[in-house]
């Protein structure tokens, strides 16, 4: 049996969806704690925490896909998500999310929010 079939893709997608919330909580709490110590606005605290946690979460989910399918075949999974199931399994997992540049931009933005919000007293 090949790992390149729809039932395997669905299994990988469901596992990724299940892992999303726990990983966001796991990776967001350090930023949330740091921004709480700096008395930053609650809205900015949650936005920054989400932006801080997202790159780490996306990296692990991308690694899960790579381990399940192999580096050579993971593009088939991302094509399946965007072309065949864009509004179900692929809703929050756009192909741009696996780009390292995008994940680094999210991390840098979150780290810029922290001092700017502190200095502006937000």
VOMI-626644 format. One record per atom (N, C-alpha, C, O): residue in one letter; atom name; x, y, z. Coordinates in nm, 4 decimals. Layout:
A, CA, X, Y, Z
...
***
This chain:
X, N, 0.0844, -0.1184, 0.0000
X, CA, 0.0000, 0.0000, 0.0000
X, C, 0.0886, 0.1244, 0.0000
X, O, 0.1859, 0.1318, 0.0750
X, N, 0.0559, 0.2181, -0.0811
X, CA, 0.1318, 0.3413, -0.0931
X, C, 0.0840, 0.4441, 0.0088
X, O, -0.0337, 0.4485, 0.0446
X, N, 0.1773, 0.5263, 0.0545
X, CA, 0.1378, 0.6330, 0.1463
X, C, 0.0748, 0.7505, 0.0728
X, O, 0.0281, 0.8455, 0.1357
X, N, 0.0734, 0.7446, -0.0598
X, CA, 0.0207, 0.8543, -0.1404
X, C, -0.1240, 0.8290, -0.1802
X, O, -0.1558, 0.8262, -0.2991
X, N, -0.2120, 0.8105, -0.0823
X, CA, -0.3534, 0.7933, -0.1125
X, C, -0.4358, 0.8874, -0.0246
X, O, -0.3872, 0.9397, 0.0757
X, N, -0.5583, 0.9072, -0.0636
X, CA, -0.6425, 1.0061, 0.0017
X, C, -0.6708, 0.9730, 0.1483
X, O, -0.6784, 1.0638, 0.2311
X, N, -0.6863, 0.8469, 0.1813
X, CA, -0.7145, 0.8121, 0.3213
X, C, -0.5953, 0.8462, 0.4106
X, O, -0.6137, 0.8882, 0.5249
X, N, -0.4750, 0.8287, 0.3603
X, CA, -0.3567, 0.8662, 0.4372
X, C, -0.3477, 1.0181, 0.4503
X, O, -0.3116, 1.0691, 0.5564
X, N, -0.3802, 1.0904, 0.3433
X, CA, -0.3799, 1.2366, 0.3483
X, C, -0.4812, 1.2870, 0.4509
X, O, -0.4528, 1.3800, 0.5264
X, N, -0.5997, 1.2249, 0.4533
X, CA, -0.7019, 1.2653, 0.5504
X, C, -0.6547, 1.2390, 0.6929
X, O, -0.6766, 1.3215, 0.7816
X, N, -0.5904, 1.1251, 0.7154
X, CA, -0.5388, 1.0926, 0.8480
X, C, -0.4357, 1.1951, 0.8926
X, O, -0.4390, 1.2407, 1.0069
X, N, -0.3445, 1.2317, 0.8037
X, CA, -0.2423, 1.3314, 0.8357
X, C, -0.3078, 1.4657, 0.8652
X, O, -0.2697, 1.5334, 0.9607
X, N, -0.4055, 1.5048, 0.7844
X, CA, -0.4728, 1.6331, 0.8053
X, C, -0.5477, 1.6360, 0.9381
X, O, -0.5434, 1.7368, 1.0087
X, N, -0.6155, 1.5287, 0.9731
X, CA, -0.6900, 1.5247, 1.0998
X, C, -0.5945, 1.5316, 1.2176
X, O, -0.6212, 1.6022, 1.3149
X, N, -0.4836, 1.4592, 1.2102
X, CA, -0.3843, 1.4671, 1.3180
X, C, -0.3296, 1.6076, 1.3298
X, O, -0.3124, 1.6577, 1.4409
X, N, -0.3017, 1.6726, 1.2175
X, CA, -0.2517, 1.8108, 1.2215
X, C, -0.3541, 1.9057, 1.2838
X, O, -0.3178, 1.9934, 1.3622
X, N, -0.4817, 1.8885, 1.2491
X, CA, -0.5851, 1.9737, 1.3078
X, C, -0.5951, 1.9517, 1.4586
X, O, -0.6116, 2.0469, 1.5349
X, N, -0.5849, 1.8259, 1.5011
X, CA, -0.5936, 1.7954, 1.6439
X, C, -0.4749, 1.8540, 1.7194
X, O, -0.4901, 1.8992, 1.8329
X, N, -0.3589, 1.8536, 1.6588
X, CA, -0.2386, 1.9047, 1.7244
X, C, -0.2285, 2.0572, 1.7253
X, O, -0.1473, 2.1127, 1.7993
X, N, -0.3077, 2.1246, 1.6460
X, CA, -0.2952, 2.2691, 1.6308
X, C, -0.3166, 2.3452, 1.7620
X, O, -0.2292, 2.4222, 1.8018
X, N, -0.4269, 2.3266, 1.8284
X, CA, -0.4581, 2.4024, 1.9502
X, C, -0.3598, 2.3738, 2.0634
X, O, -0.3111, 2.4686, 2.1250
X, N, -0.3280, 2.2469, 2.0940
X, CA, -0.2297, 2.2254, 2.2006
X, C, -0.0936, 2.2875, 2.1719
X, O, -0.0268, 2.3360, 2.2631
X, N, -0.0524, 2.2861, 2.0451
X, CA, 0.0776, 2.3455, 2.0138
X, C, 0.0740, 2.4972, 2.0210
X, O, 0.1728, 2.5591, 2.0607
X, N, -0.0371, 2.5580, 1.9837
X, CA, -0.0474, 2.7030, 1.9981
X, C, -0.0368, 2.7410, 2.1454
X, O, 0.0337, 2.8357, 2.1801
X, N, -0.1059, 2.6685, 2.2311
X, CA, -0.0990, 2.6970, 2.3753
X, C, 0.0423, 2.6730, 2.4270
X, O, 0.0941, 2.7528, 2.5051
X, N, 0.1041, 2.5652, 2.3848
X, CA, 0.2384, 2.5322, 2.4304
X, C, 0.3401, 2.6392, 2.3938
X, O, 0.4243, 2.6756, 2.4759
X, N, 0.3330, 2.6894, 2.2724
X, CA, 0.4324, 2.7857, 2.2262
X, C, 0.3958, 2.9304, 2.2561
X, O, 0.4827, 3.0174, 2.2507
X, N, 0.2706, 2.9585, 2.2872
X, CA, 0.2286, 3.0971, 2.3109
X, C, 0.2516, 3.1437, 2.4540
X, O, 0.2641, 3.2639, 2.4772
X, N, 0.2576, 3.0532, 2.5501
X, CA, 0.2626, 3.0964, 2.6889
X, C, 0.3880, 3.1764, 2.7242
X, O, 0.3759, 3.2679, 2.8056
X, N, 0.5086, 3.1498, 2.6697
X, CA, 0.6225, 3.2345, 2.7076
X, C, 0.6034, 3.3810, 2.6667
X, O, 0.6350, 3.4725, 2.7427
X, N, 0.5516, 3.4010, 2.5464
X, CA, 0.5267, 3.5371, 2.4989
X, C, 0.4167, 3.6020, 2.5824
X, O, 0.4262, 3.7193, 2.6183
X, N, 0.3138, 3.5262, 2.6126
X, CA, 0.2027, 3.5769, 2.6927
X, C, 0.2513, 3.6169, 2.8318
X, O, 0.2104, 3.7203, 2.8845
X, N, 0.3372, 3.5366, 2.8904
X, CA, 0.3933, 3.5674, 3.0214
X, C, 0.4821, 3.6913, 3.0159
X, O, 0.4723, 3.7784, 3.1024
X, N, 0.5680, 3.7000, 2.9158
X, CA, 0.6570, 3.8158, 2.9024
X, C, 0.5783, 3.9441, 2.8803
X, O, 0.6104, 4.0478, 2.9385
X, N, 0.4759, 3.9375, 2.7967
X, CA, 0.3963, 4.0580, 2.7728
X, C, 0.3123, 4.0933, 2.8948
X, O, 0.2798, 4.2102, 2.9157
X, N, 0.2774, 3.9955, 2.9741
X, CA, 0.2063, 4.0235, 3.0993
X, C, 0.2961, 4.0936, 3.1998
X, O, 0.2505, 4.1808, 3.2737
X, N, 0.4232, 4.0560, 3.2030
X, CA, 0.5182, 4.1224, 3.2924
X, C, 0.5437, 4.2672, 3.2514
X, O, 0.5761, 4.3516, 3.3349
X, N, 0.5287, 4.2947, 3.1229
X, CA, 0.5486, 4.4307, 3.0721
X, C, 0.4194, 4.5121, 3.0697
X, O, 0.4192, 4.6255, 3.0220
X, N, 0.3106, 4.4567, 3.1200
X, CA, 0.1797, 4.5228, 3.1248
X, C, 0.1333, 4.5728, 2.9883
X, O, 0.0938, 4.6884, 2.9729
X, N, 0.1387, 4.4853, 2.8916
X, CA, 0.0946, 4.5187, 2.7560
X, C, -0.0548, 4.4919, 2.7452
X, O, -0.1083, 4.4039, 2.8127
X, N, -0.1208, 4.5678, 2.6607
X, CA, -0.2639, 4.5556, 2.6362
X, C, -0.3017, 4.4103, 2.6080
X, O, -0.2271, 4.3378, 2.5422
X, N, -0.4165, 4.3688, 2.6577
X, CA, -0.4611, 4.2299, 2.6446
X, C, -0.4753, 4.1907, 2.4978
X, O, -0.4368, 4.0802, 2.4597
X, N, -0.5296, 4.2788, 2.4157
X, CA, -0.5470, 4.2455, 2.2736
X, C, -0.4127, 4.2237, 2.2052
X, O, -0.3960, 4.1272, 2.1305
X, N, -0.3170, 4.3126, 2.2302
X, CA, -0.1847, 4.2970, 2.1712
X, C, -0.1135, 4.1739, 2.2270
X, O, -0.0355, 4.1088, 2.1576
X, N, -0.1417, 4.1436, 2.3529
X, CA, -0.0825, 4.0256, 2.4158
X, C, -0.1259, 3.8982, 2.3428
X, O, -0.0434, 3.8113, 2.3146
X, N, -0.2555, 3.8874, 2.3125
X, CA, -0.3047, 3.7674, 2.2449
X, C, -0.2620, 3.7629, 2.0980
X, O, -0.2280, 3.6564, 2.0465
X, N, -0.2637, 3.8766, 2.0316
X, CA, -0.2196, 3.8801, 1.8919
X, C, -0.0721, 3.8439, 1.8814
X, O, -0.0328, 3.7628, 1.7976
X, N, 0.0086, 3.9045, 1.9668
X, CA, 0.1512, 3.8741, 1.9662
X, C, 0.1795, 3.7293, 2.0016
X, O, 0.2672, 3.6663, 1.9424
X, N, 0.1053, 3.6763, 2.0982
X, CA, 0.1243, 3.5360, 2.1372
X, C, 0.0906, 3.4425, 2.0221
X, O, 0.1616, 3.3449, 1.9983
X, N, -0.0162, 3.4716, 1.9515
X, CA, -0.0537, 3.3888, 1.8371
X, C, 0.0509, 3.3975, 1.7258
X, O, 0.0882, 3.2965, 1.6663
X, N, 0.0976, 3.5196, 1.6986
X, CA, 0.2000, 3.5362, 1.5961
X, C, 0.3313, 3.4696, 1.6366
X, O, 0.4050, 3.4202, 1.5512
X, N, 0.3602, 3.4682, 1.7654
X, CA, 0.4820, 3.4053, 1.8146
X, C, 0.4726, 3.2525, 1.8062
X, O, 0.5702, 3.1867, 1.7701
X, N, 0.3578, 3.1966, 1.8388
X, CA, 0.3410, 3.0516, 1.8423
X, C, 0.3246, 2.9902, 1.7033
X, O, 0.3643, 2.8758, 1.6809
X, N, 0.2672, 3.0648, 1.6114
X, CA, 0.2355, 3.0095, 1.4792
X, C, 0.3564, 2.9527, 1.4048
X, O, 0.3459, 2.8423, 1.3513
X, N, 0.4701, 3.0215, 1.3985
X, CA, 0.5822, 2.9628, 1.3235
X, C, 0.6313, 2.8305, 1.3808
X, O, 0.6655, 2.7392, 1.3056
X, N, 0.6350, 2.8197, 1.5121
X, CA, 0.6799, 2.6956, 1.5739
X, C, 0.5812, 2.5823, 1.5474
X, O, 0.6204, 2.4695, 1.5175
X, N, 0.4523, 2.6145, 1.5590
X, CA, 0.3495, 2.5154, 1.5330
X, C, 0.3550, 2.4696, 1.3869
X, O, 0.3494, 2.3498, 1.3590
X, N, 0.3657, 2.5636, 1.2951
X, CA, 0.3684, 2.5293, 1.1533
X, C, 0.4912, 2.4469, 1.1174
X, O, 0.4842, 2.3589, 1.0316
X, N, 0.6035, 2.4749, 1.1826
X, CA, 0.7246, 2.3974, 1.1577
X, C, 0.7063, 2.2525, 1.2003
X, O, 0.7464, 2.1610, 1.1284
X, N, 0.6466, 2.2314, 1.3155
X, CA, 0.6251, 2.0950, 1.3633
X, C, 0.5226, 2.0216, 1.2764
X, O, 0.5402, 1.9037, 1.2459
X, N, 0.4172, 2.0902, 1.2373
X, CA, 0.3173, 2.0261, 1.1504
X, C, 0.3766, 1.9913, 1.0141
X, O, 0.3463, 1.8861, 0.9578
X, N, 0.4603, 2.0788, 0.9617
X, CA, 0.5272, 2.0516, 0.8346
X, C, 0.6219, 1.9324, 0.8507
X, O, 0.6334, 1.8489, 0.7609
X, N, 0.6891, 1.9252, 0.9649
X, CA, 0.7757, 1.8107, 0.9925
X, C, 0.6969, 1.6817, 1.0039
X, O, 0.7442, 1.5757, 0.9630
X, N, 0.5760, 1.6904, 1.0598
X, CA, 0.4906, 1.5717, 1.0688
X, C, 0.4542, 1.5207, 0.9299
X, O, 0.4578, 1.4003, 0.9046
X, N, 0.4197, 1.6114, 0.8413
X, CA, 0.3868, 1.5723, 0.7035
X, C, 0.5099, 1.5109, 0.6366
X, O, 0.4992, 1.4110, 0.5655
X, N, 0.6262, 1.5708, 0.6596
X, CA, 0.7489, 1.5199, 0.5998
X, C, 0.7822, 1.3805, 0.6515
X, O, 0.8243, 1.2940, 0.5747
X, N, 0.7634, 1.3585, 0.7814
X, CA, 0.7921, 1.2267, 0.8377
X, C, 0.6918, 1.1224, 0.7875
X, O, 0.7285, 1.0069, 0.7657
X, N, 0.5676, 1.1616, 0.7695
X, CA, 0.4650, 1.0669, 0.7263
X, C, 0.4799, 1.0284, 0.5787
X, O, 0.4595, 0.9129, 0.5413
X, N, 0.5155, 1.1265, 0.4962
X, CA, 0.5184, 1.1009, 0.3519
X, C, 0.6582, 1.0976, 0.2924
X, O, 0.6795, 1.0373, 0.1872
X, N, 0.7512, 1.1602, 0.3572
X, CA, 0.8853, 1.1733, 0.3024
X, C, 0.9005, 1.3074, 0.2332
X, O, 0.8041, 1.3638, 0.1814
X, N, 1.0216, 1.3568, 0.2331
X, CA, 1.0485, 1.4882, 0.1746
X, C, 1.0199, 1.4919, 0.0253
X, O, 0.9840, 1.5964, -0.0288
X, N, 1.0355, 1.3795, -0.0405
X, CA, 1.0148, 1.3733, -0.1856
X, C, 0.8675, 1.3829, -0.2220
X, O, 0.8336, 1.4357, -0.3279
X, N, 0.7785, 1.3323, -0.1352
X, CA, 0.6371, 1.3217, -0.1696
X, C, 0.5462, 1.4210, -0.0981
X, O, 0.4260, 1.4215, -0.1247
X, N, 0.5969, 1.5035, -0.0101
X, CA, 0.5075, 1.5915, 0.0661
X, C, 0.4368, 1.6936, -0.0219
X, O, 0.3290, 1.7410, 0.0139
X, N, 0.4951, 1.7284, -0.1359
X, CA, 0.4274, 1.8241, -0.2243
X, C, 0.2948, 1.7672, -0.2755
X, O, 0.2028, 1.8435, -0.3048
X, N, 0.2837, 1.6347, -0.2867
X, CA, 0.1564, 1.5739, -0.3274
X, C, 0.0477, 1.6022, -0.2236
X, O, -0.0675, 1.6283, -0.2583
X, N, 0.0856, 1.5967, -0.0971
X, CA, -0.0097, 1.6251, 0.0113
X, C, -0.0572, 1.7700, 0.0051
X, O, -0.1768, 1.7968, 0.0167
X, N, 0.0358, 1.8628, -0.0129
X, CA, -0.0025, 2.0036, -0.0180
X, C, -0.0843, 2.0352, -0.1429
X, O, -0.1723, 2.1212, -0.1386
X, N, -0.0569, 1.9677, -0.2529
X, CA, -0.1397, 1.9839, -0.3727
X, C, -0.2806, 1.9310, -0.3475
X, O, -0.3787, 1.9937, -0.3874
X, N, -0.2909, 1.8163, -0.2819
X, CA, -0.4217, 1.7591, -0.2486
X, C, -0.5012, 1.8559, -0.1626
X, O, -0.6209, 1.8749, -0.1845
X, N, -0.4359, 1.9169, -0.0651
X, CA, -0.5061, 2.0088, 0.0240
X, C, -0.5538, 2.1343, -0.0479
X, O, -0.6645, 2.1814, -0.0220
X, N, -0.4733, 2.1887, -0.1368
X, CA, -0.5096, 2.3150, -0.2006
X, C, -0.5969, 2.2975, -0.3243
X, O, -0.6796, 2.3838, -0.3538
X, N, -0.5802, 2.1883, -0.3964
X, CA, -0.6563, 2.1700, -0.5200
X, C, -0.7852, 2.0913, -0.5003
X, O, -0.8882, 2.1247, -0.5590
X, N, -0.7798, 1.9862, -0.4175
X, CA, -0.8963, 1.9002, -0.4034
X, C, -0.9805, 1.9315, -0.2792
X, O, -1.1023, 1.9137, -0.2820
X, N, -0.9187, 1.9771, -0.1719
X, CA, -0.9894, 2.0001, -0.0456
X, C, -0.9573, 2.1381, 0.0135
X, O, -0.9213, 2.1467, 0.1309
X, N, -0.9694, 2.2454, -0.0642
X, CA, -0.9266, 2.3759, -0.0120
X, C, -1.0156, 2.4312, 0.0992
X, O, -0.9673, 2.5075, 0.1829
X, N, -1.1412, 2.3960, 0.1025
X, CA, -1.2311, 2.4540, 0.2028
X, C, -1.2628, 2.3577, 0.3163
X, O, -1.3467, 2.3886, 0.4010
X, N, -1.1981, 2.2421, 0.3201
X, CA, -1.2204, 2.1482, 0.4307
X, C, -1.0873, 2.1229, 0.5016
X, O, -1.0527, 2.1945, 0.5955
X, N, -1.0138, 2.0230, 0.4580
X, CA, -0.8890, 1.9880, 0.5239
X, C, -0.7828, 2.0957, 0.5068
X, O, -0.7012, 2.1163, 0.5967
X, N, -0.7823, 2.1641, 0.3940
X, CA, -0.6786, 2.2627, 0.3667
X, C, -0.7147, 2.4046, 0.4043
X, O, -0.6480, 2.4983, 0.3605
X, N, -0.8188, 2.4231, 0.4845
X, CA, -0.8677, 2.5573, 0.5142
X, C, -0.7618, 2.6474, 0.5769
X, O, -0.7402, 2.7588, 0.5293
X, N, -0.6965, 2.6020, 0.6813
X, CA, -0.5972, 2.6863, 0.7487
X, C, -0.4536, 2.6472, 0.7176
X, O, -0.3610, 2.6997, 0.7795
X, N, -0.4332, 2.5578, 0.6244
X, CA, -0.2982, 2.5139, 0.5925
X, C, -0.2667, 2.5449, 0.4466
X, O, -0.2613, 2.4554, 0.3623
X, N, -0.2466, 2.6707, 0.4193
X, CA, -0.2131, 2.7178, 0.2861
X, C, -0.0666, 2.6848, 0.2567
X, O, 0.0138, 2.6789, 0.3498
X, N, -0.0297, 2.6632, 0.1306
X, CA, 0.1102, 2.6296, 0.0984
X, C, 0.2120, 2.7354, 0.1411
X, O, 0.3291, 2.7033, 0.1615
X, N, 0.1696, 2.8586, 0.1545
X, CA, 0.2645, 2.9622, 0.1970
X, C, 0.3095, 2.9393, 0.3411
X, O, 0.4160, 2.9870, 0.3802
X, N, 0.2311, 2.8677, 0.4200
X, CA, 0.2655, 2.8445, 0.5603
X, C, 0.3890, 2.7576, 0.5770
X, O, 0.4525, 2.7613, 0.6824
X, N, 0.4246, 2.6798, 0.4762
X, CA, 0.5426, 2.5943, 0.4884
X, C, 0.6697, 2.6656, 0.4461
X, O, 0.7788, 2.6099, 0.4583
X, N, 0.6574, 2.7857, 0.3976
X, CA, 0.7749, 2.8628, 0.3573
X, C, 0.8448, 2.9178, 0.4807
X, O, 0.7815, 2.9778, 0.5675
X, N, 0.9747, 2.8970, 0.4876
X, CA, 1.0535, 2.9441, 0.6018
X, C, 1.0493, 3.0957, 0.6123
X, O, 1.0433, 3.1494, 0.7229
X, N, 1.0522, 3.1640, 0.5023
X, CA, 1.0494, 3.3100, 0.5036
X, C, 0.9217, 3.3622, 0.5702
X, O, 0.9271, 3.4567, 0.6490
X, N, 0.8088, 3.3019, 0.5392
X, CA, 0.6816, 3.3423, 0.5997
X, C, 0.6829, 3.3209, 0.7500
X, O, 0.6394, 3.4074, 0.8260
X, N, 0.7331, 3.2054, 0.7931
X, CA, 0.7370, 3.1760, 0.9360
X, C, 0.8321, 3.2708, 1.0094
X, O, 0.8024, 3.3131, 1.1211
X, N, 0.9447, 3.3042, 0.9488
X, CA, 1.0367, 3.3995, 1.0113
X, C, 0.9767, 3.5389, 1.0196
X, O, 0.9983, 3.6104, 1.1175
X, N, 0.9018, 3.5776, 0.9180
X, CA, 0.8354, 3.7082, 0.9201
X, C, 0.7359, 3.7144, 1.0352
X, O, 0.7298, 3.8155, 1.1052
X, N, 0.6578, 3.6085, 1.0564
X, CA, 0.5641, 3.6062, 1.1690
X, C, 0.6379, 3.6187, 1.3023
X, O, 0.5943, 3.6916, 1.3914
X, N, 0.7478, 3.5483, 1.3153
X, CA, 0.8254, 3.5533, 1.4390
X, C, 0.8821, 3.6929, 1.4632
X, O, 0.8751, 3.7443, 1.5748
X, N, 0.9376, 3.7536, 1.3602
X, CA, 0.9955, 3.8882, 1.3742
X, C, 0.8870, 3.9900, 1.4068
X, O, 0.9085, 4.0776, 1.4906
X, N, 0.7723, 3.9807, 1.3433
X, CA, 0.6625, 4.0737, 1.3732
X, C, 0.6203, 4.0607, 1.5182
X, O, 0.5974, 4.1612, 1.5854
X, N, 0.6097, 3.9382, 1.5670
X, CA, 0.5698, 3.9199, 1.7068
X, C, 0.6750, 3.9766, 1.8015
X, O, 0.6409, 4.0336, 1.9051
X, N, 0.8016, 3.9614, 1.7667
X, CA, 0.9072, 4.0140, 1.8530
X, C, 0.9186, 4.1658, 1.8442
X, O, 0.9691, 4.2290, 1.9370
X, N, 0.8732, 4.2244, 1.7358
X, CA, 0.8715, 4.3706, 1.7234
X, C, 0.7548, 4.4292, 1.8022
X, O, 0.7665, 4.5379, 1.8589
X, N, 0.6434, 4.3585, 1.8060
X, CA, 0.5259, 4.4074, 1.8797
X, C, 0.5581, 4.4273, 2.0270
X, O, 0.5114, 4.5232, 2.0883
X, N, 0.6368, 4.3383, 2.0836
X, CA, 0.6647, 4.3411, 2.2274
X, C, 0.7317, 4.4719, 2.2722
X, O, 0.6771, 4.5390, 2.3598
X, N, 0.8467, 4.5113, 2.2167
X, CA, 0.9085, 4.6375, 2.2623
X, C, 0.8311, 4.7621, 2.2188
X, O, 0.8261, 4.8614, 2.2913
X, N, 0.7708, 4.7557, 2.0997
X, CA, 0.6962, 4.8731, 2.0536
X, C, 0.5754, 4.8979, 2.1432
X, O, 0.5486, 5.0125, 2.1795
X, N, 0.5041, 4.7960, 2.1785
X, CA, 0.3887, 4.8113, 2.2669
X, C, 0.4315, 4.8583, 2.4058
X, O, 0.3617, 4.9372, 2.4695
X, N, 0.5453, 4.8100, 2.4517
X, CA, 0.5950, 4.8528, 2.5841
X, C, 0.6363, 4.9995, 2.5811
X, O, 0.6029, 5.0761, 2.6715
X, N, 0.7093, 5.0382, 2.4762
X, CA, 0.7577, 5.1763, 2.4673
X, C, 0.6449, 5.2759, 2.4440
X, O, 0.6524, 5.3892, 2.4915
X, N, 0.5417, 5.2363, 2.3728
X, CA, 0.4294, 5.3251, 2.3474
X, C, 0.3262, 5.3204, 2.4621
X, O, 0.2312, 5.3987, 2.4648
X, N, 0.3469, 5.2287, 2.5544
X, CA, 0.2572, 5.2192, 2.6686
X, C, 0.1212, 5.1607, 2.6333
X, O, 0.0210, 5.1937, 2.6967
X, N, 0.1173, 5.0755, 2.5342
X, CA, -0.0100, 5.0136, 2.4922
X, C, -0.0399, 4.8918, 2.5746
X, O, -0.1424, 4.8268, 2.5539
***
